[in-house]
Amino acid sequence: MAKGAQASAALLEAHHAAETANQALASAKAMARAFVSTFPESLQLAVARSFGSFLVKFWWESLAGSTCELTELREQIEAFETVDLPETAVSLAEAIGKTAARFDTETAAYEIGLIYTGMLPSEHRSNYGIFYTPPALTERLIDQASASGLNWESCRVLDPACGGGAFLAPIAARIINSLKNCSPKITIRSIASRLRGYEIDPFAAWLSQVTLDAVVLPVTRLAGTRLPVVVTVCDSLRKVESVEPFDLVIGNPPYGKAKLDPDIRELYRRSLHGHANLYGVFTDFALRNVKAGGTIAYVTPTSFLSGVYFKNLRQVMGDNAPPVAIDFVEARKNVFDDVLQETALAIYKASKHAMPVRVSEISLSIGGLEVTQVASVDLPNDLSMPWIMPRNQTQSALVGKMAKMSSRLVDWGYTVSTGPLVWNRHKNQLASAPGANRYPLIWAEAITSDGRFVFRAEKKNHAPFFKFERGNDSLLVTRPCVLLQRTTAKEQARRLIAALLPAEFIAIYGGVVIENHLNMVRPLGDNPVVSADVISAFLNSRAADAAFRCISGSVAVSAYELESLPLPSPRALAGLKKLVAASASKEAVDAACDKLYARKA
């Protein structure tokens, strides 16, 4: 057989083997989840850790080969609860561990981490925001951090939420490569003195350390000494600032709304506004532990870019460590296991001087990571305001135009508030028919995808009327407004779905009650500069939708983001007003709104 044919055959065989191993792991995840579900939720954490311990044991034995002092599996850093498992579960763990050993270390640890987290009780996983980072994103973030000027021969690195070692392991590999001319003992000492991981989950901390052991195993054998423990089991947010700050703070911090105790809230008060999200607090933590001129590199949701709860964090980071690069992950699905969040990879530089932010779009594919340069974008003068960023190349020019627009909804004569009714607090007041003291109940389904108002309540648990009782005055809406769906996803054809609540409909019943999955765009006075029907037509335009996508960082269409959306001056709306008055076609209205943002159709 010719050499070329042999090489092709070898590649095909390797691809088939990898595909088979991936299929085996996918099947194993499902089996592990099914297994843990047979236990009471109170035992599931201990079961997950027990199963994970066997996974790590069999993976390590497959890697390390013959057992000697240098290659023994490391003991737990901090003891965690386990339970006895049936032999069938141990056999499954053995099969998975041996399969994982066929992958590179980072991928194997990631897959083991996915199986472990997939077995965790949902409440535990949610409370601690446990979601592990795909290796392709890990490598991209480390590359971006490296490009910020890091010297792997000397830099000190911290991952404050290091579960599974997703970042510590590949960084250790880079340190080893940078020290290839040093003796193995010096290399081990260098890694031990410069690499640190914090992790609140004792199993994940142990997995991180074992993953590091796997990466340095060849050096360990040459040096004749093991890597000291560099991972600490602790609550990072309660640790005092490091005596010697780090050149790089990197990781995928936990995320999710959190109720902070008074001490933690006071400690991080400067970056909090209203509800706290764990990843926002971890971002402030990173700032406290990075040295001047150092780098922060985080994988997080994108909500920090525009959400009202992050306004103080934006100010603090913009003043002290402004972003220099942001990658937007193109797809929300199949990025993090069991998560549907828009994701960003952000690089911050600890400095008082903001630079234009390099924005890229990245796509995960079978062949790896595809990176598309999008634009360089300046932060706003008021750093607490939303950071408007293009997600892809088609939005680049639009963001430039938006940056020059000074008008907002308030200049058009409007404000935004959420529908006041939280229906499940008033279940006994929902009614299926009109009657005395009953008002129409407006649900999000009343706003059709093509921008029409249709009074209906056809979905489960929905009722068309609300029985008014004493003390419900704040729930009654008696003036026309524009209604806007509050939850839409980036995959939908439109993020902004609006309709005018007709005055005639309100007049028939004397008022309506609006459920809180709708936003109300309400006039501030009796004679706003722009009429409600023009507002509705504008919000339903493709130009407004494209502009909103550059500001929104979550599936929520928030009142704060709507009120922050850069808009054309009211004086520029004369043409649009005429079209709306003449009941012009959707195409004509879209074309007029495109011109307002200088967009090509």
Helices and strands as residue ranges (DSSP letters): H 3-36, H 41-64, G 69-71, H 87-100, H 105-119, H 122-128, H 135-147, E 157-159, G 163-165, H 168-178, H 184-194, E 195-199, H 202-223, E 231-233, G 236-238, E 246-251, E 257-258, H 262-267, G 269-271, E 276-277, H 278-289, E 290-301, G 303-305, G 308-310, H 311-320, E 323-329, E 343-349, E 357-365, E 368-377, G 393-395, H 396-402, H 409-412, E 414-418, G 423-425, G 427-429, E 430-431, E 438-442, G 444-446, E 465-467, G 473-475, E 476-477, E 481-485, E 498-501, H 503-509, E 512-514, E 518-523, H 532-539, H 542-549, H 559-564, G 570-573, H 574-581, H 586-596
